[in-house]
Amino acid sequence: MDIEIYLPCQPYWICRSLMYTFYVVMTIAVVWLIGLVIREYVRIRHRAEYVQKLRKLHYKERHQLKSEYPMKRLKRPMRRK
């Protein structure tokens, strides 16, 4: 199924290359957005599990464990220099 995008340009090969560039950029944006949503979902789920685990403990036990067991954070990949 072809999506028609009306571009005001005369040579067909320029319009075609612009359309392919647009398709590639949109595909990259959609994949990035899906990755962002998945990452946030995992972060929220981990935080909810952590809070539910703490709620099962008594107040005194909960505050004693806080310094011993800090919440685990997701590790970011290291950037190359």
C-alpha positions as CSV (number, residue, x, y, z in Angstrom):
1,M,0.0,0.0,0.0
2,D,1.6,3.3,-1.1
3,I,1.2,6.3,1.0
4,E,0.9,9.4,-1.2
5,I,2.8,12.4,0.0
6,Y,2.4,15.4,-2.3
7,L,5.7,17.2,-2.7
8,P,6.2,20.2,-4.9
9,C,9.3,19.0,-6.7
10,Q,9.9,18.4,-10.4
11,P,12.4,15.5,-10.8
12,Y,10.9,12.3,-9.6
13,W,14.1,10.9,-8.1
14,I,14.4,13.8,-5.7
15,C,10.8,13.3,-4.5
16,R,11.4,9.6,-4.2
17,S,14.6,10.0,-2.1
18,L,12.9,12.5,0.2
19,M,10.0,10.0,0.7
20,Y,12.5,7.2,1.6
21,T,14.3,9.6,4.0
22,F,11.1,10.5,5.6
23,Y,10.1,6.8,6.0
24,V,13.5,6.0,7.6
25,V,13.3,8.9,10.1
26,M,9.7,8.0,11.0
27,T,10.7,4.3,11.5
28,I,13.6,5.3,13.8
29,A,11.3,7.6,15.8
30,V,8.7,4.9,16.3
31,V,11.3,2.3,17.4
32,W,12.8,4.9,19.8
33,L,9.4,5.7,21.2
34,I,8.6,2.0,21.7
35,G,11.9,1.5,23.5
36,L,11.2,4.5,25.7
37,V,7.8,3.2,26.7
38,I,9.2,-0.3,27.5
39,R,12.0,1.2,29.6
40,E,9.5,3.4,31.6
41,Y,7.2,0.4,32.1
42,V,10.1,-1.7,33.5
43,R,11.1,1.2,35.8
44,I,7.6,1.7,37.1
45,R,7.1,-2.1,37.7
46,H,10.3,-2.4,39.6
47,R,9.4,0.6,41.8
48,A,6.0,-0.9,42.5
49,E,7.5,-4.2,43.5
50,Y,10.0,-2.4,45.8
51,V,7.2,-0.4,47.5
52,Q,5.0,-3.5,47.9
53,K,7.8,-5.4,49.5
54,L,8.4,-2.6,52.0
55,R,4.7,-2.3,52.9
56,K,4.7,-5.9,54.0
57,L,7.3,-5.1,56.7
58,H,6.6,-3.4,60.0
59,Y,7.6,0.3,60.3
60,K,10.6,-0.4,62.5
61,E,11.9,-3.2,60.3
62,R,11.3,-1.1,57.2
63,H,13.5,1.8,58.4
64,Q,16.3,-0.5,59.6
65,L,16.5,-2.1,56.1
66,K,16.5,1.2,54.2
67,S,20.2,1.8,54.7
68,E,21.2,-1.8,54.3
69,Y,19.2,-2.5,51.1
70,P,19.0,0.5,48.8
71,M,16.7,0.3,45.8
72,K,18.4,-1.2,42.8
73,R,18.5,1.2,39.8
74,L,18.7,0.2,36.2
75,K,22.2,0.5,34.9
76,R,22.8,2.8,32.0
77,P,25.1,1.6,29.3
78,M,28.5,3.2,29.5
79,R,29.3,5.7,26.7
80,R,32.4,5.3,24.7
81,K,34.8,8.2,24.8
